[in-house]
Amino acid sequence: MTSALLYAGAGVVLFAVALLALFLRRHLLRKLMAANIAGSGVFLFLLGTAADGDAPPDPVPQAMVLTGIVVTVSVTAYGVALLRRFADETGRDTLTEDGGGP
Amino acid sequence: MSATPILMAAAVAVPLVAAPLSLHRAWAGAVALAAGVGTTAAAIGLVLAVARDGAVRHALGGWPAPLGIVWNLDGLAAILLATAALVALPVAVFATASLPREHLGREAHRFWPPFLFLWAGLNALFLSGDVFNIYVALELVSLAAVMLVTLEGRAAALAAGLRYLLVAQAGALTYLLGVAFLYARHGTLDVGLLTAAAAVGDMPTTVAAVLMTGGLFAKAALFPLHAWLPPAHGSAPAPASALLSGLVVMAAAYVILRLWFDVFAAVGGAPLRQGLGALGAAGVIWGSLLALSQRRLKAVIAYSTTAQMGYLLLAIPLAAPAADWSADPWAGAIMLAVAHAFAKAAMFLATGLIIQATGQDRIGSMRGVARRMPVTAYAIGVAGLTLMGLPPSGGFAAKWLLLRAAWSDGQWWWVLVLLGGGLLAAAYVFRIIGPAFSHSKARKRQPPRPLEWIALGMAAASLLMGLAAMPLVAVLARSGGGA
């Protein structure tokens, strides 16, 4: 139970750190990676809550994580393609000229 | 065994199957229009079915919750399915004729796959009966929406699309973390079961409410998470902007209303609910002021979307416990969302025609429009009536319901927001419609007449909706329970 709680807590912390990075980092690839890590944090939290002592783990959060991974892979793939096109078009790797702002 | 579950499946499956088929360059438009007619027929069939038989729950493939997917068709879902269809189908007809004339030119066929994916995602969202399927449907909607934003492939559109993608992804993951909290606390994802389980708003449920609402604020471009919207909606081709502003934003706001109506009914108490209402009010005022200060036509209309979405949140502090969807504040918010969808789509289509005619996206482009393109000018004016909330528009009926709820509940401060927001809307609508009556010698390319009439038809629908308020509320009353 405590190790499961540890996983769940670590998931929330990971999510919070990555969400902060998503808004503070300027490089677009770092932003995309931050979004990915935030997703991993949520998945870790879900798996942590699925554990139930010695009983077999609850399958529903695991199904949610599997679906979530599929969604995240699609979004990331599209994001990378978009980023590549943006970089080719403008020669920049940040959204604003000075690199500030989300 | 009725035909209703088949119609529900068709509303999602038809556009979903048609989307990859529309990758074919030559057939794309025809496939999309055929699928659009089929999906619209299914949506209208579902409204009639709900009006006759009441709410329906259907487990897809016979697999029950929690591992199966359960769809929930109530009056609200049926009305939003019909709204999506009646906005998307005219926009599709408009797009077949208009897109080749816009920047896309010969690449116009690329509009159709994201268009159909978007429609399928919206319908799946409205039918979803559990909070996790709502997440999946929202992601499908967001991905398709980003594709529509970036269609033209210019640097500004790509930047707007990337910003939109990142904000939407942050919002989706925040929402998903909230879902995880709900499941960890209550052991179910089903909206009906959650409502029963969360009848006491304890700490984990409150955390989930804050996370899920915050994530949806980003997706719905609600104040203060609205900054991504104007560049995104401003860089898309006109038919795409119409869908994004009319339907996509409304879909995320709908989830907020659905959750606070059911699952979070017991959460937080007065301060949290008043706070959400205050954020809505701030969105109404701030969005309108920003709309007033824009120079580009599309930017005025895009900021107006942020303002109009703010009204929807006013239902949350005004709602009485255990009311149903036909109660004044909820019915008012839904009617506003529906009327706004038609009005905003009409406005974006009409401004698209003006930008085509003049080649420029500036308020100055409106000069002389009333003489050269009277039907288009009418479309903007009539849609503007709904945004201002003048009778007999749908916007008026909606604000009347919200006003009545605020007044009878003694929460007079919302009355000020409703009246002030209407005045500000009048100011920004007159700012763009005013120059239309001035004289201009600039040459304009006359757009095809039928396109002008499509825009006017959608504006007229938003205007006449006020007269159909009673049947709408009657269908909404078919919601109660749901379990």
Chai-1 contact restraints between the chains, C-beta under 6 A:
chainA,res_idxA,chainB,res_idxB,connection_type,confidence,min_distance_angstrom,max_distance_angstrom,comment,restraint_id
A,F15,B,L177,contact,1.0,0.0,6.0,A-B,restraint_1
A,L22,B,A170,contact,1.0,0.0,6.0,A-B,restraint_2
A,K31,B,L166,contact,1.0,0.0,6.0,A-B,restraint_3
A,A35,B,Q169,contact,1.0,0.0,6.0,A-B,restraint_4
A,A38,B,L173,contact,1.0,0.0,6.0,A-B,restraint_5
A,G39,B,L173,contact,1.0,0.0,6.0,A-B,restraint_6
A,V42,B,L173,contact,1.0,0.0,6.0,A-B,restraint_7
A,V42,B,L176,contact,1.0,0.0,6.0,A-B,restraint_8
A,V42,B,L177,contact,1.0,0.0,6.0,A-B,restraint_9
A,F45,B,A180,contact,1.0,0.0,6.0,A-B,restraint_10
A,L46,B,A180,contact,1.0,0.0,6.0,A-B,restraint_11
A,T49,B,A184,contact,1.0,0.0,6.0,A-B,restraint_12
A,V60,B,P66,contact,1.0,0.0,6.0,A-B,restraint_13
A,M64,B,F132,contact,1.0,0.0,6.0,A-B,restraint_14
A,V71,B,E139,contact,1.0,0.0,6.0,A-B,restraint_15
A,V75,B,Q169,contact,1.0,0.0,6.0,A-B,restraint_16
A,G79,B,L165,contact,1.0,0.0,6.0,A-B,restraint_17
A,L82,B,L162,contact,1.0,0.0,6.0,A-B,restraint_18
A,R85,B,L158,contact,1.0,0.0,6.0,A-B,restraint_19
A,F86,B,L158,contact,1.0,0.0,6.0,A-B,restraint_20
A,F86,B,L162,contact,1.0,0.0,6.0,A-B,restraint_21
A,E89,B,A155,contact,1.0,0.0,6.0,A-B,restraint_22
A,T90,B,A155,contact,1.0,0.0,6.0,A-B,restraint_23
A,L95,B,A159,contact,1.0,0.0,6.0,A-B,restraint_24
A,L95,B,R163,contact,1.0,0.0,6.0,A-B,restraint_25
